[in-house]
Amino acid sequence: MAENKKKLIEVKNLSKYFKVDKGTLKAVDNLTFDIYQNETFGLVGESGCGKSTLGRTLMGVYTPTSGSFRYTGRESLEVNKKNLFRYSKLAQMIFQDPYASLDPRMTVGSIIEEGMIIHNMYDKQKRQERVYELLEVVGLNKEHANRFPHEFSGGQRQRIGIARALAIEPEFIVCDEPISALDVSIQSQVINLLSDLQKKLNLTYLFIAHDLNIVKYISDRIAVMYLGNIVELASSDELYQNTLHPYSTALLSAVPIPDPDKEAQKSRQIIEGEIPSPINPPPGCNFAPRCPKACDICHKQKPALKEVKPGHFVACHLVK
């Protein structure tokens, strides 16, 4: 991947901390990785591990506490407050809740058109044509432009959210758990739509989700997050076939197998204990208090994310 594709997003030592009553919450802690053009970069982990915070930081919603990230698509752009407006035309977001993310007082046409107005794109007639075109692209029709969000189902509202994200022709889209609020039957429709749009429009996705089967299906590479850190990063097939980090192994063991006989025979690895507080993380490896294989060094020294084989990175003292 790295040899054949151009980097679109370069993340260097990125951290995002929040000041809270009890101290400093380290939601994202010193991450370094790249996202390549036209790939889907999957991000998985337990609730509260920092997935959505990372996505919103890469969108410019949150200002990094330290570190930086650079967009290198149509132009090379260090993303900061000065360049945020320019960057907002290049990167968009699809939100988890397809209803709360749409203004109930605006028509669907106005919602989709808003970004084009803000970025001074096209004249009024061309914007209207573009709205109709986008509605067709996401499987709706132009008659829907004059309706309000409450008149649609959850799946249709998410399609409206996708159309809004596409309106200003971005290259990079953060998909923050875009299917978790939808029925299972609708999830596959939205996933297939995102895949088709990626091929047609040469889009790059950061895809955040809990469902490991969905992430495997749509992602080219997958990063596993735990307590603000990436503990394993590899291609989708490599991660599932050659899982190395104990946390990743436990996560994947929880994925159900559709064959009842194989499901009954598989070995399930249970993670004991509670997730440590991101306000007061443990010394050494964050996963050490819950890891069945932890040794002395795990409790004393934090492991670096290292490349153990081409394209496969792991943060674990026990993996050589």
C-alpha positions, 0 to 999 in steps of 0.5 A: 500500500505504502509503495503504490499509493500516495499519502492523503493524510499524514498524522505525526505524534497527534494528541488530543487531551481534555481538561476535566475536573479530575485532571487531564483526559488523554482521549488521543495520545501521540498517534502517528500513521498515514491514510492513503488516497482511495483507501478505506482506513478502518478504526475499531476499539471499545467505546471510549477508546478515542475513535470518534475524538480522533475522527473529529480531530482529523476533521478540524472539529477539535484542535490537537493538543500536540502534534499535527496532521497534513493533507497532501491531496489536491494541495499540501496543507498543514491543517490548523486554524488558519487553513481550516476553511480551505481544508473543510472543502477537502474533508467532510464527515458522515455522522453516527446519528442520521437524525440529530445531524440534520437540521429539522427546520431545513428542507433536504435541498437546503441541507445539501446546498448549504456547503456549496453556498458557504464555499461559493460554488456555482450559481443558484440554478447549478446548485439546484441541479447539483442537489437533484444530482446528488439525491439521485446518486444516493438512491433518492429522487429530486422530489425529496428536496422539498421535504424535511428530515422527519419525513424520512426513515433512518436509512434515508436520512443517512443517505441525505447525510452522505449527499450533504458530505459529497456536495462540495466534492471532498476527497476525504470523508470521516465516517463516524459509525455511520451505520450503528443507528440503522437496522441490519437490513439497512446497514448493508445498503449504506455500506454498499452505497459507500463502496460504490461512491468510493470507486466512482468518485475516488474517495478516501474514508476513515471508517469508524465502527464497532462491528468488526465484520463490517470493518473487515468487509469495507476496509483496506487497512485496519487500526485497533485502538485502546485507551487513546493508542493504536495497538495494532495496524495492518491490512484487513486480511493480515489483521484477521489472519495473523492477529498479534496483539492480545487485545486485537486477538480478544476483540476478534474472538468475539466476532460471531461466525455464521456457521453454528458448528464452527461458532460452538467450537471456536475459542473465545478469549475473555478480557478480564477487568475494567478499562483503566481511566484515560485520566489516570492511565497505568504506567507502562502498557495501557493494556497490561492490567487486563492482559493475560500475557503481561510480564514485568516490562509491560507494567513499567515501559510503554511499548512503541508501535513498531513494524514487525513485518511489512505493513503490519505494526504492533505496540507490544513488548511480547511481539518480536 
